[in-house]
Amino acid sequence: MKKYVVVGGLVCLPALVLAWQSGMAAVGITQAALKSQTERSLREYSDEIVMPYFGQKTVAAAKALDQNGRAALVREIGAAVKAMVMSPAFQAAHEAYIKEHYKAVNHGIKATSKEDTAKALKQGNMADFQKQVQRQMAAAFVDMAMKTPIEDLKEMLASEMKDWTKYAGNPKRSDRAKYAKMVSQAQALQGIADTDQVKFRRGYAVLKSAEAGGLGTEAALFGASASAQQEEEQLAWDKHGLKNVLRRKLSQLVAVAPKVDFAAQTVQQGSQIKFVNPAYEAKRSLWKAMYRAGKAPTDALAEFARGWLKEL
């Protein structure tokens, strides 16, 4: 079993410390280390709590404490972590981090996830489903048109115009008027491909959308694309936003703590200590960290987590 600090499960949360505490200093937990580990735990998204790691000397010092001493250390670390995480400076840094790494932005909207879209379809709510699909298509066409090298777009348009011209001239096609209009728009675009590349790109996105039966005006297409982007950014924020992450992490602490069997037997196997019960050996790192910490520190951790959850 890996040697993590007893209170490792606690530090799955973020950072600003008011004044350094005597208990943490005594076991060698520095303010910088605590800040680093909390940031890592909250920013690296995982369904599981990311267990922080502290050095061997800190582990040994923590293990040397009795149960009450460890419980006191848990409470001390909890207060320090909470002060860090709830500070305006940390929260601003977290927002900046998730915006850069996850494109997470809080627009204050109720975003529709892919799961919600699938659920709407399953329930027969075609209006919501079609609206979401339309936004996603718009975003795809806009993204393609704005990011593809301009020379490639020019070649693609020239090639596609041959087909559109053929369709427009086919009297058997019921949609020949649509293609005739597209050919006219495409010819106008070809004339500005080198002089106004932004307008060319936007016009090409509209043509591709219209060809696929999607939105056929620039305002509608780019408006839907912007809405889709906002939804994606909001969904990312809903997932990575600080308070939402804290709720998930703290809830895990509260859920796991009562399930730890502190009477579980272990055995030395070579250089490692293993649980006698294979089911316990298969437990995740948080359960094992709580077992190593002992009942009093784990109870203190769960109590702290419950209290913080009520405030979020």
N, C-alpha and C positions, 0 to 999 in steps of 0.2 A: 504494500500500500504506500502511495506516495506521501512524502512528508510535507504537507501543507500546514500553514498556521491554523490552529484550532478554530479561530474565528473567521476563517477564510470565506465561508458562506456569506458573512455579513458584508464583505467588501465587494459585493456584486452590484454596488450602487455608486454615484459621482462626487464633487470637490471644492472646498475653501475651509480652512481650519482657523478657529479663533485664537487658540493658544495651545501649545503642545502639552499633553497630559503626562503625568509622572509614570503611570502604568505602562503606557506604550513606549515611553523613552526607556524604561527599565528593561523591556524585552528587545529593544533595538528597532522598533518600528518608527521610521522617520516620516516626517510630514510629506516629503517628496515621494517616498515609496508608496505611502497610502494613497496619495493623489494619483500616481501613475497606475496603480492597480485598480482603483475605482474607475478611472477613465477607460481603461482597457475593458473592464467587465461590462460597462454600460454602452460602450460604443461598438464593440464587436458583437453584432447581433447573433444570438443563439437562443434556441428554445430552452437550452440548459443553462444553468448558472455557470458562468466562467469562473473557475476557482483561481483566486490570486495565489501568487507564490512569493514567499519571503525566504530569506536565507537560512542556512542550517543553524546559525547562532540564535536567530530569533525563534526558530522552531524549538530548539533545546530550552531556551529560556521560558517559553510559554509552557512547555511540557513539565518544567520543574515546578510550576505553580500548582497549588491544590485546586480542588473543584471551585471553591468560593473565589479564589484568586482569579481563576480563568473566567468565571462569570462576571466578576468586576471588570476584567479587561474587555470582555465582550461589550458591556454597557458603555465603557469609555470609548472604545472604537466606534460603537454605534453613534454616540453623540458627535464625535469628530467627523464621521462620514456624512451624517445628516447635515451638519453645519456646512460642509463642503458642497454637497449636492444642491442644497437649497439656496445657495448664494447667487445673487444676480450675475456675478462674473462667470461662475461655472455654467449656469443655465444658458447664458449668451454664447459661451464657447461651445457648448453641446449643440445648440441650434446651428451655429456656423459649421460645425463638423459634419452633422448629418445632411446639411444642405449641399456641402461639397462632395461628400462620399456617397450619399444615397439619393440626391436630388429631392430631399425632403423639405417641404415648405408648408407652413400652416396658413391656408387661405380662408379658414373658418367655414368651410363648406362640408356637406355630407357627401363624401365620395362613394361611388359605386364600384365595388370590387368585382373581379371576374366571377367570384363565387356568387355574389348578389345577382349578376347578370344571368348566370346559369340557372339560378333559383327562379328568377323572373320568367325565364323561358319555360321552365318546368311547370310553373303555376299558370302558364297561359297568358302572361302579361306581355303581349307582343309589342306594345307601344314602348315600354321601358327597354325591352331587349333590342328593338330596332334602333332606338335612339342611341344606345350605348355602342352598338355595332357601327352606326353611322359616324360617331365620334372617333372610334378606333380606325376606321377606314380613312377618315379625313387626316388624322395624325400620320398615318402611314404614307399617304400620297405627299403630304407636305414635307415630311422628313426626307423622303426619297428625292423630291425635286430640289430641296434646299441644300442637300449634302452631296449629291452626285456631281462629279466634275463637269463643268459647263460643256466641254467638247463632247463628252459622252452623251449629255442630254441633247445636244444638237444632232448628233448621229441618230439617236433613238427617235427623235421627232421626225427627221427626214424619212426614216424607214417606216415609221407608223403612218405617215401621211400617204404612202403608197396604198396601204390597206384601206385607210379611211376614204381615199378618193375612189377606190374600187367599190366600196360599199355604197358610197353616195351615188354612184352611177348605175347601181343595180336596181332596175325597176321592180324586181321581185321582193326587195327588202322593205318592210314596213317602217324601218327606222332610218331610211335613206336621208330624210331631212335632218335628222340629228347629226349624221356624219358629214353632210354638206356644210352644216354650221361649224362643225369641228375643223374641217379643212380650211374654211375661211379664217377661223381664229388662229389656226396653226400657221397659215401663210403670213398673217400679221406678226406673229411671234418671231418667225424667222427673220423678219426685217429688223428686229431690235436685239437679236441674240448677242451681238457684239457691242451694242451701245448702251443697253440697259439690262444687265444680266439679272438683277433682282426682279424686275418686271417679267422678264422671260421665264425665270424659274417659277414665279407665282402663277403665271399663265399656263405653264406646262402642267403644274399640279392640278389646276382646274380641269384641263383637258383630260388628264388621266382619270380624274374622279368622275367626270361626266361619262367617259367611255365605259366605266364600270357600273354606271347607273347610280352613282353617288351624287353629292352636292355639286351643282353646276355653276355656281357663282363664286367669285373670289371672297366676297364678304362672308358668305355662308360657310365656305370650306375652311378658311383660316380662322373663323370664329369657332367652329366646331373643333378644329385642331387645338386652339388655345384652351378650350374647355377640357379637352382630353388631357392635355399637359397638366392643367391645374389639378385634375382628378388624380393623375399619377403622383404628382408631388404631394397631394394631401394624403393619399393612401400610404406613401412612404413615411410621411410625418406621423400618421396614426400608428405606424408600426415602430418607428424609431424615436418618437418624441419622448423627452425625459420622463415625464410623469407616467406615461403608458409603460415604458420599460420598467420603471420602478415598481409599478403595480404588479407586473408579471413576476419580477424577481422576488419581491417581498412575499407575494402569494405562494411562491414555491417554498420559501423558507417556512412559512406557516404550515403548509401542507405536509412537508417532509418530516419536520421535527417530531410529531407524535408517533411516527411510524418506525423510529429507530429503536432497535433492540439493544440496549446498553449491556445486556447480559450475554451477548453473543460471544461464542468461544473462538479464539484464534489459535493458529499453530505456526511455528517457524518452519519455513520451507526454503532451505538454502539461505540466501541473504534477504529473503522477503518474509513478511508476516501475512498469512492468508487466513480467511475465515474458514472455519470447519464446515459450516453450512454453505454449500455451493450457491444457494439462492442469495445469501448475503454477499458472497464474493462477486456476484454479478450486479450488485447494486451500483448506482452511479456515485460520482465523486462527492456530491453534497451529503448524501446519507453517510458515507464513510467518514467524511470530515466531522460530522456531528457525533458519530460514534467515538472517534478519537478524542474529541473535545470533552465528552462526558455529559451527563444529564443536566447538571446545574448550568453550565455554559450554554447548552442547547436550549434549555428552557428560557434563559435570559435572552437569547437571540430571538426566539419565537415571540416572546413578550414584546421586545423592541419592534419587531417587524409588524406585529398586529397594531401597535400604537401608531406607527408611521403610516400604515395603510389607512387608518381612520382619518388622517389629516390630508390625504391626497385626493 
